[in-house]
Amino acid sequence: MLNISNFIQNQVDKYDPGRIIQLNDFKIPADNRMAMAKELSRLAQKGILCRLEKGKYFRPRQTAFGVLRPSEKEVINTILKSSKGYLSGAASFNSLGLTSQVANTIEISVSEFRPPKVIAGIKIKFRKSIIDITAENSEVLQILDAVRHIKKIPGSMPDEALVVLIAKIRSMSHSQKQQLADYALRYNPSTRALTGAMFELNCAGISVSKLFKSLNPLSTYRLGILDEYLPNKLKWRIE
């Protein structure tokens, strides 16, 4: 019979200080999960662990500056894993190389909306994704979000962001490019127009006819992109 107390203690000892520990990290039978949760809570009461939120703990280590807490990267990766979401907003723009600015609030896109939270002093804000998220499409969705918000990327001009996005799209596989073009049809008109214009110039073999036909012929999209960066912008009514 599994001794939950000894098992959990042995597993916890393997974790480095500052590493987040979750219930799902332990491979034990489902009928032992309640006992496992109680044991983690007991270890937190004894000071062996520190509780971040329900079901999430970390091993503390005292330093000259106080208790060593999980890093921002550790917190973000844990939230991404548990929410099955992807990094969005300013933090995503930074990771894509679109800006050097650091986000004060971490935004995560998820399939089902969740209320904001603060973990280890890090503000987390959730946004509902336009497309259902899978393990395979998060990179494509990040690019589409950047296209959608190209005028709002902090510390970056639209032309500068466009150059980086085109390079990212060119490096994608054919299936990813096709997926991106298909998903763009569910985004707002300016995103469809900019995606179509980029693909027309840089992605031979991917049809943009549906994107073009989806646009109102009387509408224009003021994105602040110069002709030299997007020579076909007038066709797509981009200004």
Secondary structure, DSSP 8 states (H G I E B T S, - for coil): ---HHHHHHHHHHTS-TT-EEEGGGS---GGGHHHHHHHHHHHHHTTSSEEEETTEEE---EETTEE----HHHHHHHHHHHHT-EEEHHHHHHHTTS-----SEEEEEESS----EEETTEEEEEEE-SS---TTTHHHHHHHHHHHTTTS-TT--HHHHHHHHHHHHHTS-HHHHHHHHHHHTTS-HHHHHHHHHHHHHH-TTS--HHHHHTS-TT--B-----TTT-TTTTTTTB-
